[in-house]
């Protein structure tokens, strides 16, 4: 039995699954102290189902903690950035394009960002760009310690091709700085492309301390509920990571919310290829499923003004949700929202604020709160506001399409009661348990492995190189805890690098498999 939990800005949702059967589900307001809400949600599904805590075999959580910290520029550790690339790569220093408030938030002290340009790195073919200068790194470590940085991001030119420079630099920095300073390496964090990969690594490094605290809090919430099962966190690509990986790679959770919703939509609807509209309390996220997994963004992703290139789903968000403020005169809905205070502020709950949820109740689309409190609303203006919502959502879905072919649309999330249809789309579905699709997506998540690097592809060897990459991805998924025999390659992408000689080709392969529950004790022992 598995518990899936998704912590959103408005609601914390939880489900208990026995195989493919939903035994219990709960949707409760997210509390300002988020982990308390997680424990309450766990207790609620256990109480509703009558299942003993000891019967739970695994808990999967999708969380907004880390992306919220970045957006708010809060709870970020003082971080240093070490780039290995001299004599090249000196024109644009690390964090050069960051918003000023974020640079200040991660800077150790008033003298600005702690950035260090050092020798090292590789060419595209894995040959050394320049020799690593160990003395240079030790001097950088001394300055990092003096400035009080508690986390360090190490990036090297073409480290996805060869990680040797980053690994050796990490050894030197760790020996100089000691175990209390966290190290994040770019080849473990982002893809080919120095600046966005470096940005992702600095963000990850700045969140490492918070990750340790959040994982401890979640673990404590499970213990408080009497659950001894292992904990996993959802990743951006719809797969799982164990708590040790979560402590070291918090950026991998940034888009877990919409990803969980899309995976849950696929599970509940039985559709592997469709558009998904996830309407929460604050926003509506629109994405596309291909083969049962979210279509990933093809290039860089901007988060809080920072360009990154790690795995993230291709999602468009707009400020429409169940808690959105409504102006019936315009009509206009959102982007401002009452958020997790919906049950205090909405008219149907005795509040004084007209929200989108009130519109759904007034139109007879939902039985929430007290309908008598919205009986006075003009029906024509309510209908006009709901038509406005449908038109904006339909426009967003249309922007996500890559062809004019008909595409089914699956509406999920608690706010999906706002939708009965979308103009221009004839197949719009809202499946059973749609309100907690995000928690279901977390509970059914699989384990993945990925290869993304530059390969030399000699003439006549393309098939052999792709098979090598597939084997690496499958092995990576099995190392992460996938059950052998269930792992399948779900995505292969190859991009010839025409500006480089020797048949250089960037190859990305993703493989996923079912979580091997029989290995959970072994995984737990490995974490101890």
C-alpha positions in Angstrom: 0.0 0.0 0.0 1.3 3.4 -0.9 0.4 6.9 0.2 0.8 9.7 -2.3 0.9 13.4 -1.1 1.0 16.6 -3.1 1.7 19.9 -1.2 0.2 22.8 -3.2 -0.1 26.5 -2.5 -3.7 26.1 -1.5 -4.4 22.5 -0.7 -2.4 19.5 0.6 -3.9 16.3 -1.1 -3.3 12.7 0.0 -4.4 9.3 -1.3 -4.0 5.8 -0.1 -3.6 3.2 -2.9 -3.8 -0.6 -2.6 -2.5 -1.7 -6.0 -4.7 0.2 -8.5 -7.5 0.8 -6.0 -8.0 4.2 -4.2 -8.9 3.3 -0.6 -9.1 6.9 0.7 -8.4 10.4 -0.3 -8.4 13.8 1.4 -8.0 17.4 0.4 -7.2 19.8 3.1 -6.0 23.4 3.2 -2.2 23.8 3.2 -1.0 25.2 6.5 1.5 28.0 6.8 3.7 25.3 8.5 3.5 22.9 5.6 4.8 19.7 7.2 2.1 19.9 9.9 -0.4 19.7 7.1 1.4 16.7 5.6 1.1 14.8 8.9 -2.6 15.8 9.2 -3.3 14.5 5.7 -1.6 11.2 6.4 -3.6 10.7 9.5 -6.8 11.5 7.7 -6.4 8.9 4.9 -5.4 6.3 7.4 -8.4 7.0 9.6 -10.8 7.1 6.6 -9.5 3.8 5.3 -9.1 2.0 8.6 -5.6 0.9 7.5 -2.9 0.5 10.1 0.2 2.7 9.6 2.4 -0.4 9.6 0.6 -1.7 6.5 2.0 1.2 4.4 4.9 0.1 2.2 6.0 3.5 0.8 5.1 7.2 0.9 5.6 9.5 -2.1 5.5 13.3 -1.6 5.5 16.1 -4.2 6.3 19.5 -2.6 6.5 23.2 -3.5 9.0 24.0 -0.7 12.0 24.4 -2.8 10.6 26.4 -5.8 8.8 28.6 -3.3 12.1 29.3 -1.5 13.7 30.4 -4.8 10.7 32.5 -5.9 10.6 34.2 -2.5 14.5 34.5 -2.3 14.2 33.1 1.2 15.9 30.4 3.2 18.8 30.2 0.7 22.2 29.3 2.0 25.3 31.6 1.4 26.7 30.0 -1.8 30.0 30.1 -3.7 30.3 29.3 -7.4 33.5 27.7 -8.8 33.8 27.5 -12.6 36.5 25.3 -14.2 37.2 26.7 -17.7 40.1 29.0 -17.8 41.6 30.3 -20.0 38.2 30.2 -21.8 34.9 31.0 -20.2 35.9 34.2 -18.4 33.8 36.7 -20.3 30.5 36.1 -18.4 31.1 35.2 -14.7 28.7 32.9 -12.7 25.3 34.5 -11.8 25.9 37.4 -14.2 22.3 37.3 -15.5 20.6 36.7 -12.1 18.1 39.1 -10.7 19.8 41.4 -8.2 17.7 40.2 -5.2 18.5 36.6 -5.8 22.2 37.3 -6.2 22.1 39.2 -2.9 20.1 36.3 -1.3 22.9 33.7 -2.0 25.9 36.0 -1.5 27.9 35.4 1.6 28.2 38.9 2.9 27.9 42.4 1.5 30.8 42.2 -0.9 28.7 40.5 -3.6 28.6 37.0 -5.1 31.4 34.6 -4.2 32.5 33.5 -7.7 35.8 31.9 -8.7 37.1 31.2 -12.2 39.7 28.4 -12.2 41.5 26.3 -14.7 40.1 22.9 -15.8 37.3 21.5 -17.8 37.1 19.6 -21.1 36.6 19.9 -24.8 33.4 18.4 -26.4 35.3 15.1 -27.1 36.4 14.7 -23.5 40.0 15.9 -23.9 41.3 18.3 -21.3 40.7 22.0 -21.9 43.4 23.0 -19.5 45.1 21.2 -16.5 43.4 21.5 -13.2 45.3 23.8 -10.9 45.0 22.4 -7.4 46.8 25.3 -5.8 44.3 27.6 -7.4 41.4 25.6 -6.0 42.9 25.6 -2.5 43.3 29.4 -2.6 39.6 29.6 -3.7 38.6 27.3 -0.8 40.4 29.5 1.7 38.5 32.6 0.5 35.2 30.7 0.5 35.8 29.7 4.1 36.8 33.3 5.0 33.6 34.6 3.4 31.4 32.2 5.3 29.8 30.4 2.3 28.1 27.2 3.5 27.5 25.6 0.1 29.5 25.5 -3.1 28.5 24.9 -6.8 31.2 23.5 -9.0 30.7 23.6 -12.8 33.2 22.7 -15.6 33.1 23.2 -19.3 31.5 20.1 -21.0 31.3 18.2 -17.7 28.4 16.1 -19.0 30.9 14.7 -21.5 33.6 14.1 -18.8 33.1 14.8 -15.1 36.7 14.2 -14.1 37.5 17.8 -13.5 34.5 18.4 -11.3 35.0 15.3 -9.3 38.7 16.1 -8.6 37.8 19.7 -7.8 35.1 18.4 -5.4 37.7 16.2 -3.6 40.0 19.2 -3.1 37.3 21.6 -2.0 35.9 19.0 0.4 39.3 18.3 2.0 39.8 22.1 2.5 36.3 23.1 3.6 35.3 20.1 5.7 32.1 18.1 5.9 29.8 21.0 6.9 30.0 22.7 3.5 27.7 21.2 0.9 29.0 20.6 -2.7 26.8 20.5 -5.8 28.3 19.4 -9.1 26.9 20.5 -12.4 27.2 17.2 -14.3 24.7 15.8 -11.8 22.3 18.7 -12.1 21.9 20.1 -15.6 22.5 19.3 -19.2 24.9 20.4 -21.9 25.1 24.2 -21.9 27.5 25.8 -19.4 25.6 28.9 -18.2 22.1 27.4 -17.6 23.7 24.3 -16.2 25.8 26.4 -13.9 22.8 28.4 -12.8 20.9 25.2 -12.0 23.8 24.0 -9.9 24.1 27.3 -7.9 20.3 27.2 -7.2 20.7 23.6 -6.1 23.6 24.4 -3.8 21.7 27.3 -2.3 18.8 25.0 -1.4 20.9 22.1 0.1 20.5 23.2 3.7 16.8 23.7 3.3 16.6 20.2 1.6 18.2 18.6 4.7 15.6 20.4 7.0 12.6 19.5 4.8 13.5 15.9 4.4 14.0 15.6 8.2 10.6 17.3 8.7 8.8 14.9 6.3 10.5 12.0 7.9 9.3 13.3 11.3 5.8 13.6 9.9 5.8 10.0 8.9 7.1 8.9 12.3 4.5 11.1 14.0 1.8 9.2 12.0 3.3 5.8 13.0 4.6 5.0 9.5 7.9 3.2 9.2 7.9 2.9 5.4 10.5 4.6 3.2 9.9 8.1 1.9 10.3 9.2 -1.7 10.0 12.6 -3.3 8.6 13.3 -6.8 10.9 14.6 -9.4 10.2 17.0 -12.3 10.0 14.2 -14.9 7.3 12.1 -13.0 9.8 9.7 -11.4 10.9 9.2 -7.8 14.0 9.8 -5.8 14.8 8.6 -2.4 15.5 10.9 0.5 19.3 10.8 0.2 19.0 12.0 -3.4 16.4 14.6 -2.3 18.9 16.0 0.2 21.5 16.6 -2.5 19.3 17.5 -5.5 16.4 19.6 -4.4 16.0 21.3 -7.8 14.8 18.0 -9.1 11.5 18.6 -7.3 10.7 22.1 -8.8 8.0 21.0 -11.2 6.8 17.9 -9.4 3.3 19.5 -8.8 2.1 19.8 -12.4 4.0 16.6 -13.3 2.2 14.6 -10.6 -1.1 16.0 -11.8 -0.4 15.1 -15.4 0.7 11.6 -14.5 -2.4 11.2 -12.3 -4.6 12.4 -15.2 -3.1 9.7 -17.5 -3.7 7.1 -14.8 -7.3 8.1 -14.1 -8.3 8.7 -17.7 -6.5 5.8 -19.3 -5.1 8.2 -21.9 -1.4 8.2 -22.7 -1.6 11.1 -25.2 -3.7 14.1 -24.3 -3.7 17.6 -23.0 -4.1 18.1 -19.3 -5.6 21.1 -17.5 -4.8 21.1 -13.8 -6.9 23.7 -12.0 -5.8 24.3 -8.5 -6.7 26.9 -6.0 -4.3 29.6 -7.3 -3.3 28.6 -10.9 -4.2 26.4 -13.8 -1.3 24.4 -15.3 -1.6 23.2 -18.9 0.6 20.5 -20.3 0.7 17.7 -22.8 1.2 13.9 -22.2 3.1 11.9 -24.6 3.3 8.2 -24.0 1.9 8.7 -20.5 4.7 11.2 -19.5 4.7 15.0 -19.6 6.3 16.5 -22.7 9.5 18.0 -21.4 10.6 21.6 -22.2 13.0 21.4 -25.2 15.3 24.2 -24.2 16.0 26.4 -21.2 13.5 27.0 -18.4 13.4 30.3 -16.5 12.7 30.0 -12.8 12.4 33.2 -10.8 14.3 35.0 -13.5 17.2 32.4 -13.6 17.8 30.5 -16.8 18.3 26.7 -16.2 18.4 23.6 -18.3 17.5 20.7 -16.0 14.6 18.3 -16.7 11.3 20.2 -16.4 7.9 19.6 -18.1 6.6 21.9 -20.8 3.9 23.7 -18.9 2.0 26.9 -19.3 0.5 28.4 -16.2 -2.2 31.1 -15.8 -3.6 32.7 -12.8 -7.0 31.0 -12.7 -8.0 28.7 -9.9 -10.7 28.0 -7.4 -9.5 30.8 -5.1 -9.1 33.4 -7.9 -10.7 36.8 -7.2 -13.6 37.6 -9.5 -14.8 40.9 -11.0 -18.2 40.2 -12.5 -18.4 43.6 -14.1 -15.4 43.1 -16.4 -15.7 40.0 -16.3 -12.3 39.2 -15.0 -11.0 36.2 -13.0 -7.6 36.1 -11.3 -4.6 36.3 -11.2 -4.9 37.3 -7.6 -6.2 34.5 -5.3 -7.1 34.0 -1.7 -4.9 30.8 -1.8 -5.1 28.5 1.2 -7.5 30.9 2.9 -10.3 29.9 0.5 -12.3 28.2 3.2 -12.2 31.5 5.2 -12.6 34.1 2.4 -15.0 32.6 -0.2 -18.7 33.6 0.0 -19.9 30.0 0.2 -17.9 29.5 3.3 -19.2 32.6 5.0 -16.5 35.0 3.8 -16.7 38.3 2.1 -14.7 37.7 -1.1 -16.2 36.6 -4.5 -14.0 33.7 -5.8 -14.2 31.4 -8.8 -15.4 28.6 -6.5 -18.4 30.8 -5.7 -19.1 31.0 -9.5 -19.1 27.2 -9.8 -21.5 26.8 -6.9 -23.8 29.5 -8.1 -23.9 27.8 -11.6 -24.7 24.5 -10.0 -21.4 22.9 -11.1 -20.3 22.1 -7.6 -21.8 21.3 -4.1 -19.4 23.2 -1.9 -20.2 25.2 1.2 -23.6 26.9 1.5 -25.2 27.6 -2.0 -27.6 30.0 -0.4 -24.8 32.5 0.2 -24.3 32.9 -3.6 -28.0 32.7 -4.6 -28.1 36.5 -5.1 -25.5 36.5 -7.9 -26.8 37.5 -11.3 -26.9 34.2 -13.3 -26.1 35.9 -16.6 -23.0 37.6 -15.2 -21.9 34.3 -13.5 -22.2 32.5 -16.8 -20.2 35.2 -18.6 -17.4 34.9 -16.0 -17.3 31.1 -16.4 -17.3 31.5 -20.2 -14.3 33.8 -19.8 -12.5 31.1 -17.8 -13.2 28.5 -20.4 -12.0 30.7 -23.2 -8.7 31.5 -21.5 -8.1 27.8 -20.7 -9.0 26.8 -24.3 -6.6 29.4 -25.6 -3.8 28.1 -23.4 -4.4 24.5 -24.5 -4.4 25.6 -28.1 -1.0 27.2 -27.6 0.4 23.9 -26.3 -0.7 21.9 -29.3 1.9 21.0 -32.0 -0.7 20.2 -34.7 -4.2 20.9 -35.7 -5.3 17.3 -35.0 -8.0 16.8 -32.4 -6.7 16.1 -29.0 -8.6 15.0 -25.9 -8.4 17.2 -22.8 -8.4 15.8 -19.3 -9.4 18.3 -16.5 -8.1 17.5 -13.0 -7.6 19.4 -9.7 -10.1 20.7 -7.2 -10.7 23.8 -9.4 -11.6 21.7 -12.4 -15.3 22.0 -11.3 -15.1 25.3 -13.2 -14.9 23.4 -16.5 -17.7 21.7 -18.2 -16.3 22.1 -21.7 -13.7 24.2 -23.6 -14.6 26.0 -26.9 -12.9 24.3 -29.8 -12.4 21.0 -28.0 -15.0 18.3 -28.3 -13.5 15.7 -26.0 -13.1 17.1 -22.5 -13.1 14.7 -19.6 -13.1 15.0 -15.8 -12.4 11.5 -14.4 -13.2 10.0 -11.0 -10.9 11.2 -8.2 -9.9 14.2 -10.4 -9.6 16.5 -7.4 -6.7 14.5 -6.0 -5.0 13.5 -9.3 -1.8 15.2 -8.2 -1.5 12.9 -5.1 -2.4 9.9 -7.2 0.4 10.9 -9.7 2.8 10.9 -6.8 1.6 7.5 -5.5 2.0 5.8 -8.9 5.3 7.4 -9.8 8.0 5.1 -11.3 11.8 5.2 -11.0 13.8 6.7 -13.8 17.2 7.0 -15.3 18.6 9.3 -17.9 21.6 9.8 -20.1 22.3 13.2 -21.6 25.7 13.8 -23.0 27.7 14.2 -26.2 28.7 11.0 -28.0 31.2 10.5 -30.8 29.2 8.7 -33.6 31.6 7.4 -36.3 30.1 6.6 -39.6 28.1 3.4 -39.5 28.1 3.2 -35.7 24.9 5.2 -35.0 22.9 2.1 -33.9 25.6 0.9 -31.6 26.0 4.3 -29.9 22.2 4.6 -29.4 22.1 1.1 -27.9 25.0 2.0 -25.6 23.1 5.1 -24.4 19.9 3.0 -23.9 21.8 0.5 -21.8 23.2 3.2 -19.7 19.8 4.8 -19.1 18.3 1.4 -18.1 21.2 0.7 -15.8 20.7 4.1 -14.2 17.0 3.4 -13.6 17.8 0.1 -12.0 20.4 1.6 -9.7 17.8 4.2 -8.6 15.5 1.4 -7.5 13.6 0.2 -10.5 12.7 -3.5 -10.7 14.8 -5.2 -13.3 12.6 -6.4 -16.2 10.1 -3.5 -15.9 12.4 -0.8 -17.2 11.6 0.6 -20.6 13.1 3.4 -22.7 10.4 6.0 -23.1 12.3 8.8 -24.9 15.2 9.0 -27.2 16.5 12.3 -28.6 19.6 12.8 -30.7 20.9 16.2 -31.9 23.9 16.2 -34.3 26.3 19.0 -33.4 27.1 20.3 -36.9 29.7 22.8 -35.7 31.8 20.1 -34.1 33.9 17.5 -36.1 33.9 13.7 -35.7 30.2 13.0 -35.8 29.6 14.6 -32.4 26.0 14.1 -31.3 24.1 15.0 -28.2 22.1 12.0 -27.2 19.4 12.0 -24.5 17.7 8.7 -23.4 15.2 8.4 -20.6 14.2 5.0 -19.1 11.6 4.3 -16.4 10.5 1.2 -14.5 8.4 0.2 -11.5 9.6 0.8 -8.0 11.0 -2.4 -6.6 9.3 -2.8 -3.3 11.3 -5.8 -2.4 14.4 -3.6 -2.5 13.1 -1.0 -0.1 14.7 -2.5 3.0 18.0 -2.5 1.1 17.6 1.0 0.0 16.7 2.0 3.6 19.9 0.3 4.9 21.9 2.1 2.3 20.6 5.4 3.6 21.3 4.6 7.2 
